[in-house]
Amino acid sequence: MSETNDDVQSDGETDHKFDECPTCGGELQYQTEADAECLNCGEVFCHEVRTDRHLLWDYDDLGWMRGVVARA
């Protein structure tokens, strides 16, 4: 699981984006700042920032956020 796309912004905060699908290892493409879709399997994830942690959530069949699948 790759979590290495860290860029330092001018304000000193870390701007992180998950680039690899935790399900199949495919490439994630961001539809919005928070919503990412795997180009390989089509699974959709939500990228959330809480304090200084980046979390990647997956969804269940009804569209509810189910659980955190990656952290950075």
VORO-426612 format. One record per residue: residue number from 0; residue in one letter; chain; z, x, y of N, C-alpha, C in turn. Coordinates in steps of 0.02 Angstrom, whole numbers, plus 50000, padded with zeros to 5 digits. Atoms other than C-alpha are relative to their C-alpha. Layout:
<rs>
<num = NUM | residuo = A | cadena = A | n_c3 = Z | n_c1 = X | n_c2 = Y | ca_c3 = Z | ca_c1 = X | ca_c2 = Y | c_c3 = Z | c_c1 = X | c_c2 = Y>
...
</rs>
This chain:
<rs>
<num = 0 | residuo = M | cadena = A | n_c3 = 50000 | n_c1 = 50043 | n_c2 = 49942 | ca_c3 = 50000 | ca_c1 = 50000 | ca_c2 = 50000 | c_c3 = 50000 | c_c1 = 50045 | c_c2 = 50062>
<num = 1 | residuo = S | cadena = A | n_c3 = 50006 | n_c1 = 49956 | n_c2 = 49941 | ca_c3 = 49944 | ca_c1 = 50083 | ca_c2 = 50161 | c_c3 = 50027 | c_c1 = 49965 | c_c2 = 50061>
<num = 2 | residuo = E | cadena = A | n_c3 = 49971 | n_c1 = 50027 | n_c2 = 49938 | ca_c3 = 50042 | ca_c1 = 50058 | ca_c2 = 50320 | c_c3 = 49997 | c_c1 = 50054 | c_c2 = 50053>
<num = 3 | residuo = T | cadena = A | n_c3 = 50004 | n_c1 = 49940 | n_c2 = 49960 | ca_c3 = 49974 | ca_c1 = 50199 | ca_c2 = 50426 | c_c3 = 49959 | c_c1 = 49993 | c_c2 = 50064>
<num = 4 | residuo = N | cadena = A | n_c3 = 50039 | n_c1 = 50007 | n_c2 = 49939 | ca_c3 = 49875 | ca_c1 = 50128 | ca_c2 = 50573 | c_c3 = 50045 | c_c1 = 49994 | c_c2 = 50061>
<num = 5 | residuo = D | cadena = A | n_c3 = 49954 | n_c1 = 50001 | n_c2 = 49943 | ca_c3 = 50005 | ca_c1 = 50172 | ca_c2 = 50705 | c_c3 = 49968 | c_c1 = 50034 | c_c2 = 50060>
<num = 6 | residuo = D | cadena = A | n_c3 = 50023 | n_c1 = 49971 | n_c2 = 49937 | ca_c3 = 49950 | ca_c1 = 50201 | ca_c2 = 50884 | c_c3 = 50055 | c_c1 = 49991 | c_c2 = 50051>
<num = 7 | residuo = V | cadena = A | n_c3 = 49949 | n_c1 = 50006 | n_c2 = 49949 | ca_c3 = 50069 | ca_c1 = 50237 | ca_c2 = 51026 | c_c3 = 49969 | c_c1 = 49974 | c_c2 = 50063>
<num = 8 | residuo = Q | cadena = A | n_c3 = 50024 | n_c1 = 50029 | n_c2 = 49938 | ca_c3 = 50041 | ca_c1 = 50127 | ca_c2 = 51177 | c_c3 = 50030 | c_c1 = 50036 | c_c2 = 50059>
<num = 9 | residuo = S | cadena = A | n_c3 = 49976 | n_c1 = 49966 | n_c2 = 49940 | ca_c3 = 50068 | ca_c1 = 50185 | ca_c2 = 51355 | c_c3 = 50072 | c_c1 = 49983 | c_c2 = 50017>
<num = 10 | residuo = D | cadena = A | n_c3 = 49931 | n_c1 = 50018 | n_c2 = 49985 | ca_c3 = 50234 | ca_c1 = 50093 | ca_c2 = 51365 | c_c3 = 50049 | c_c1 = 50029 | c_c2 = 49949>
<num = 11 | residuo = G | cadena = A | n_c3 = 49956 | n_c1 = 49967 | n_c2 = 50047 | ca_c3 = 50303 | ca_c1 = 50194 | ca_c2 = 51219 | c_c3 = 50011 | c_c1 = 49961 | c_c2 = 49936>
<num = 12 | residuo = E | cadena = A | n_c3 = 49991 | n_c1 = 50040 | n_c2 = 50060 | ca_c3 = 50302 | ca_c1 = 50052 | ca_c2 = 51091 | c_c3 = 49947 | c_c1 = 50019 | c_c2 = 49949>
<num = 13 | residuo = T | cadena = A | n_c3 = 50048 | n_c1 = 49986 | n_c2 = 50053 | ca_c3 = 50215 | ca_c1 = 50072 | ca_c2 = 50924 | c_c3 = 49961 | c_c1 = 49937 | c_c2 = 49985>
<num = 14 | residuo = D | cadena = A | n_c3 = 50045 | n_c1 = 50056 | n_c2 = 50016 | ca_c3 = 50065 | ca_c1 = 49959 | ca_c2 = 50896 | c_c3 = 49976 | c_c1 = 50012 | c_c2 = 49929>
<num = 15 | residuo = H | cadena = A | n_c3 = 50016 | n_c1 = 49990 | n_c2 = 50071 | ca_c3 = 50046 | ca_c1 = 49940 | ca_c2 = 50707 | c_c3 = 49958 | c_c1 = 49942 | c_c2 = 49975>
<num = 16 | residuo = K | cadena = A | n_c3 = 50037 | n_c1 = 50051 | n_c2 = 50035 | ca_c3 = 49918 | ca_c1 = 49846 | ca_c2 = 50606 | c_c3 = 49996 | c_c1 = 50021 | c_c2 = 49927>
<num = 17 | residuo = F | cadena = A | n_c3 = 50008 | n_c1 = 49987 | n_c2 = 50071 | ca_c3 = 49919 | ca_c1 = 49832 | ca_c2 = 50417 | c_c3 = 49925 | c_c1 = 50002 | c_c2 = 49987>
<num = 18 | residuo = D | cadena = A | n_c3 = 50072 | n_c1 = 49994 | n_c2 = 50012 | ca_c3 = 49749 | ca_c1 = 49888 | ca_c2 = 50353 | c_c3 = 49980 | c_c1 = 49987 | c_c2 = 49928>
<num = 19 | residuo = E | cadena = A | n_c3 = 50015 | n_c1 = 50009 | n_c2 = 50070 | ca_c3 = 49763 | ca_c1 = 49860 | ca_c2 = 50166 | c_c3 = 50034 | c_c1 = 49938 | c_c2 = 49972>
<num = 20 | residuo = C | cadena = A | n_c3 = 49973 | n_c1 = 50061 | n_c2 = 50030 | ca_c3 = 49786 | ca_c1 = 49697 | ca_c2 = 50070 | c_c3 = 50052 | c_c1 = 50018 | c_c2 = 49947>
<num = 21 | residuo = P | cadena = A | n_c3 = 49948 | n_c1 = 49986 | n_c2 = 50050 | ca_c3 = 49950 | ca_c1 = 49701 | ca_c2 = 49972 | c_c3 = 49985 | c_c1 = 49969 | c_c2 = 49932>
<num = 22 | residuo = T | cadena = A | n_c3 = 50017 | n_c1 = 50034 | n_c2 = 50062 | ca_c3 = 49872 | ca_c1 = 49588 | ca_c2 = 49839 | c_c3 = 49948 | c_c1 = 50040 | c_c2 = 49959>
<num = 23 | residuo = C | cadena = A | n_c3 = 50055 | n_c1 = 49969 | n_c2 = 50037 | ca_c3 = 49710 | ca_c1 = 49679 | ca_c2 = 49795 | c_c3 = 49981 | c_c1 = 50070 | c_c2 = 50025>
<num = 24 | residuo = G | cadena = A | n_c3 = 50017 | n_c1 = 49935 | n_c2 = 49973 | ca_c3 = 49703 | ca_c1 = 49835 | ca_c2 = 49904 | c_c3 = 49939 | c_c1 = 50001 | c_c2 = 50044>
<num = 25 | residuo = G | cadena = A | n_c3 = 50060 | n_c1 = 50005 | n_c2 = 49958 | ca_c3 = 49552 | ca_c1 = 49772 | ca_c2 = 50001 | c_c3 = 50017 | c_c1 = 50009 | c_c2 = 50074>
<num = 26 | residuo = E | cadena = A | n_c3 = 49992 | n_c1 = 49990 | n_c2 = 49928 | ca_c3 = 49526 | ca_c1 = 49792 | ca_c2 = 50189 | c_c3 = 50020 | c_c1 = 49935 | c_c2 = 50034>
<num = 27 | residuo = L | cadena = A | n_c3 = 49979 | n_c1 = 50058 | n_c2 = 49961 | ca_c3 = 49617 | ca_c1 = 49673 | ca_c2 = 50307 | c_c3 = 49962 | c_c1 = 49999 | c_c2 = 50066>
<num = 28 | residuo = Q | cadena = A | n_c3 = 50033 | n_c1 = 50010 | n_c2 = 49936 | ca_c3 = 49522 | ca_c1 = 49602 | ca_c2 = 50455 | c_c3 = 50041 | c_c1 = 49950 | c_c2 = 50039>
<num = 29 | residuo = Y | cadena = A | n_c3 = 49959 | n_c1 = 50043 | n_c2 = 49958 | ca_c3 = 49622 | ca_c1 = 49527 | ca_c2 = 50598 | c_c3 = 49957 | c_c1 = 49948 | c_c2 = 50035>
<num = 30 | residuo = Q | cadena = A | n_c3 = 50035 | n_c1 = 50054 | n_c2 = 49967 | ca_c3 = 49560 | ca_c1 = 49356 | ca_c2 = 50655 | c_c3 = 50029 | c_c1 = 49989 | c_c2 = 50070>
<num = 31 | residuo = T | cadena = A | n_c3 = 49964 | n_c1 = 50002 | n_c2 = 49936 | ca_c3 = 49690 | ca_c1 = 49350 | ca_c2 = 50795 | c_c3 = 50049 | c_c1 = 50059 | c_c2 = 49998>
<num = 32 | residuo = E | cadena = A | n_c3 = 49951 | n_c1 = 49946 | n_c2 = 49998 | ca_c3 = 49831 | ca_c1 = 49468 | ca_c2 = 50845 | c_c3 = 50048 | c_c1 = 49996 | c_c2 = 49941>
<num = 33 | residuo = A | cadena = A | n_c3 = 49951 | n_c1 = 50009 | n_c2 = 50053 | ca_c3 = 49940 | ca_c1 = 49394 | ca_c2 = 50707 | c_c3 = 49969 | c_c1 = 49983 | c_c2 = 49932>
<num = 34 | residuo = D | cadena = A | n_c3 = 50029 | n_c1 = 50024 | n_c2 = 50063 | ca_c3 = 49821 | ca_c1 = 49324 | ca_c2 = 50574 | c_c3 = 49950 | c_c1 = 50050 | c_c2 = 49973>
<num = 35 | residuo = A | cadena = A | n_c3 = 50044 | n_c1 = 49952 | n_c2 = 50034 | ca_c3 = 49738 | ca_c1 = 49442 | ca_c2 = 50450 | c_c3 = 49974 | c_c1 = 49969 | c_c2 = 49936>
<num = 36 | residuo = E | cadena = A | n_c3 = 50031 | n_c1 = 50025 | n_c2 = 50062 | ca_c3 = 49618 | ca_c1 = 49401 | ca_c2 = 50308 | c_c3 = 49972 | c_c1 = 50059 | c_c2 = 49962>
<num = 37 | residuo = C | cadena = A | n_c3 = 50028 | n_c1 = 49947 | n_c2 = 50043 | ca_c3 = 49571 | ca_c1 = 49512 | ca_c2 = 50162 | c_c3 = 49925 | c_c1 = 49989 | c_c2 = 49991>
<num = 38 | residuo = L | cadena = A | n_c3 = 50073 | n_c1 = 50005 | n_c2 = 50008 | ca_c3 = 49384 | ca_c1 = 49547 | ca_c2 = 50159 | c_c3 = 49980 | c_c1 = 50000 | c_c2 = 49927>
<num = 39 | residuo = N | cadena = A | n_c3 = 50016 | n_c1 = 49997 | n_c2 = 50071 | ca_c3 = 49393 | ca_c1 = 49569 | ca_c2 = 49970 | c_c3 = 50019 | c_c1 = 49936 | c_c2 = 49963>
<num = 40 | residuo = C | cadena = A | n_c3 = 49978 | n_c1 = 50059 | n_c2 = 50038 | ca_c3 = 49498 | ca_c1 = 49425 | ca_c2 = 49899 | c_c3 = 50006 | c_c1 = 49937 | c_c2 = 50042>
<num = 41 | residuo = G | cadena = A | n_c3 = 49998 | n_c1 = 50059 | n_c2 = 49957 | ca_c3 = 49504 | ca_c1 = 49309 | ca_c2 = 50051 | c_c3 = 50070 | c_c1 = 49975 | c_c2 = 50015>
<num = 42 | residuo = E | cadena = A | n_c3 = 49932 | n_c1 = 50022 | n_c2 = 49986 | ca_c3 = 49694 | ca_c1 = 49295 | ca_c2 = 50054 | c_c3 = 50016 | c_c1 = 50011 | c_c2 = 50074>
<num = 43 | residuo = V | cadena = A | n_c3 = 49983 | n_c1 = 49998 | n_c2 = 49929 | ca_c3 = 49767 | ca_c1 = 49262 | ca_c2 = 50227 | c_c3 = 50073 | c_c1 = 50017 | c_c2 = 50009>
<num = 44 | residuo = F | cadena = A | n_c3 = 49932 | n_c1 = 49977 | n_c2 = 49987 | ca_c3 = 49923 | ca_c1 = 49344 | ca_c2 = 50299 | c_c3 = 50016 | c_c1 = 49991 | c_c2 = 50074>
<num = 45 | residuo = C | cadena = A | n_c3 = 49976 | n_c1 = 50003 | n_c2 = 49931 | ca_c3 = 50028 | ca_c1 = 49333 | ca_c2 = 50457 | c_c3 = 50039 | c_c1 = 50063 | c_c2 = 50016>
<num = 46 | residuo = H | cadena = A | n_c3 = 49966 | n_c1 = 49938 | n_c2 = 49977 | ca_c3 = 50081 | ca_c1 = 49492 | ca_c2 = 50549 | c_c3 = 50048 | c_c1 = 49980 | c_c2 = 50055>
<num = 47 | residuo = E | cadena = A | n_c3 = 49947 | n_c1 = 50019 | n_c2 = 49952 | ca_c3 = 50246 | ca_c1 = 49468 | ca_c2 = 50640 | c_c3 = 50040 | c_c1 = 50063 | c_c2 = 50017>
<num = 48 | residuo = V | cadena = A | n_c3 = 49957 | n_c1 = 49945 | n_c2 = 49978 | ca_c3 = 50350 | ca_c1 = 49590 | ca_c2 = 50742 | c_c3 = 50068 | c_c1 = 49971 | c_c2 = 50017>
<num = 49 | residuo = R | cadena = A | n_c3 = 49931 | n_c1 = 50020 | n_c2 = 49987 | ca_c3 = 50539 | ca_c1 = 49568 | ca_c2 = 50738 | c_c3 = 50039 | c_c1 = 50062 | c_c2 = 50020>
<num = 50 | residuo = T | cadena = A | n_c3 = 49967 | n_c1 = 49942 | n_c2 = 49970 | ca_c3 = 50636 | ca_c1 = 49689 | ca_c2 = 50848 | c_c3 = 49954 | c_c1 = 50061 | c_c2 = 49991>
<num = 51 | residuo = D | cadena = A | n_c3 = 50042 | n_c1 = 49941 | n_c2 = 50009 | ca_c3 = 50565 | ca_c1 = 49856 | ca_c2 = 50788 | c_c3 = 49966 | c_c1 = 50002 | c_c2 = 49931>
<num = 52 | residuo = R | cadena = A | n_c3 = 50031 | n_c1 = 50003 | n_c2 = 50067 | ca_c3 = 50499 | ca_c1 = 49798 | ca_c2 = 50617 | c_c3 = 49937 | c_c1 = 49959 | c_c2 = 50001>
<num = 53 | residuo = H | cadena = A | n_c3 = 50063 | n_c1 = 50038 | n_c2 = 50009 | ca_c3 = 50322 | ca_c1 = 49744 | ca_c2 = 50575 | c_c3 = 50003 | c_c1 = 49970 | c_c2 = 49930>
<num = 54 | residuo = L | cadena = A | n_c3 = 49998 | n_c1 = 50036 | n_c2 = 50064 | ca_c3 = 50315 | ca_c1 = 49613 | ca_c2 = 50437 | c_c3 = 49933 | c_c1 = 49968 | c_c2 = 49987>
<num = 55 | residuo = L | cadena = A | n_c3 = 50061 | n_c1 = 50034 | n_c2 = 50021 | ca_c3 = 50165 | ca_c1 = 49548 | ca_c2 = 50341 | c_c3 = 50020 | c_c1 = 49946 | c_c2 = 49951>
<num = 56 | residuo = W | cadena = A | n_c3 = 49981 | n_c1 = 50058 | n_c2 = 50040 | ca_c3 = 50193 | ca_c1 = 49373 | ca_c2 = 50271 | c_c3 = 49939 | c_c1 = 49973 | c_c2 = 49964>
<num = 57 | residuo = D | cadena = A | n_c3 = 50054 | n_c1 = 50036 | n_c2 = 50033 | ca_c3 = 50088 | ca_c1 = 49282 | ca_c2 = 50142 | c_c3 = 50015 | c_c1 = 49925 | c_c2 = 50002>
<num = 58 | residuo = Y | cadena = A | n_c3 = 49994 | n_c1 = 50072 | n_c2 = 49997 | ca_c3 = 50060 | ca_c1 = 49095 | ca_c2 = 50131 | c_c3 = 49998 | c_c1 = 49970 | c_c2 = 49930>
<num = 59 | residuo = D | cadena = A | n_c3 = 50005 | n_c1 = 50035 | n_c2 = 50064 | ca_c3 = 50085 | ca_c1 = 48972 | ca_c2 = 49988 | c_c3 = 49939 | c_c1 = 49954 | c_c2 = 50004>
<num = 60 | residuo = D | cadena = A | n_c3 = 50059 | n_c1 = 50043 | n_c2 = 50004 | ca_c3 = 49954 | ca_c1 = 48842 | ca_c2 = 49936 | c_c3 = 50000 | c_c1 = 49945 | c_c2 = 50054>
<num = 61 | residuo = L | cadena = A | n_c3 = 49996 | n_c1 = 50052 | n_c2 = 49949 | ca_c3 = 50016 | ca_c1 = 48719 | ca_c2 = 50069 | c_c3 = 49996 | c_c1 = 50028 | c_c2 = 50071>
<num = 62 | residuo = G | cadena = A | n_c3 = 50005 | n_c1 = 49969 | n_c2 = 49934 | ca_c3 = 50001 | ca_c1 = 48845 | ca_c2 = 50212 | c_c3 = 50066 | c_c1 = 50021 | c_c2 = 50031>
<num = 63 | residuo = W | cadena = A | n_c3 = 49935 | n_c1 = 49978 | n_c2 = 49975 | ca_c3 = 50186 | ca_c1 = 48884 | ca_c2 = 50230 | c_c3 = 50008 | c_c1 = 50074 | c_c2 = 49987>
<num = 64 | residuo = M | cadena = A | n_c3 = 49988 | n_c1 = 49929 | n_c2 = 50012 | ca_c3 = 50239 | ca_c1 = 49066 | ca_c2 = 50251 | c_c3 = 50050 | c_c1 = 50006 | c_c2 = 49943>
<num = 65 | residuo = R | cadena = A | n_c3 = 49960 | n_c1 = 49996 | n_c2 = 50062 | ca_c3 = 50309 | ca_c1 = 49112 | ca_c2 = 50081 | c_c3 = 50049 | c_c1 = 50057 | c_c2 = 50001>
<num = 66 | residuo = G | cadena = A | n_c3 = 49956 | n_c1 = 49942 | n_c2 = 50003 | ca_c3 = 50379 | ca_c1 = 49286 | ca_c2 = 50096 | c_c3 = 49967 | c_c1 = 50062 | c_c2 = 50028>
<num = 67 | residuo = V | cadena = A | n_c3 = 50024 | n_c1 = 49937 | n_c2 = 49973 | ca_c3 = 50362 | ca_c1 = 49460 | ca_c2 = 50165 | c_c3 = 49971 | c_c1 = 50042 | c_c2 = 49943>
<num = 68 | residuo = V | cadena = A | n_c3 = 50034 | n_c1 = 49960 | n_c2 = 50052 | ca_c3 = 50238 | ca_c1 = 49565 | ca_c2 = 50065 | c_c3 = 49993 | c_c1 = 50073 | c_c2 = 50020>
<num = 69 | residuo = A | cadena = A | n_c3 = 50003 | n_c1 = 49930 | n_c2 = 49977 | ca_c3 = 50239 | ca_c1 = 49724 | ca_c2 = 50173 | c_c3 = 50041 | c_c1 = 50007 | c_c2 = 50063>
<num = 70 | residuo = R | cadena = A | n_c3 = 49960 | n_c1 = 49985 | n_c2 = 49942 | ca_c3 = 50350 | ca_c1 = 49806 | ca_c2 = 50303 | c_c3 = 49979 | c_c1 = 50068 | c_c2 = 50028>
<num = 71 | residuo = A | cadena = A | n_c3 = 50012 | n_c1 = 49935 | n_c2 = 49969 | ca_c3 = 50325 | ca_c1 = 49947 | ca_c2 = 50428 | c_c3 = 50047 | c_c1 = 50008 | c_c2 = 50059>
</rs>
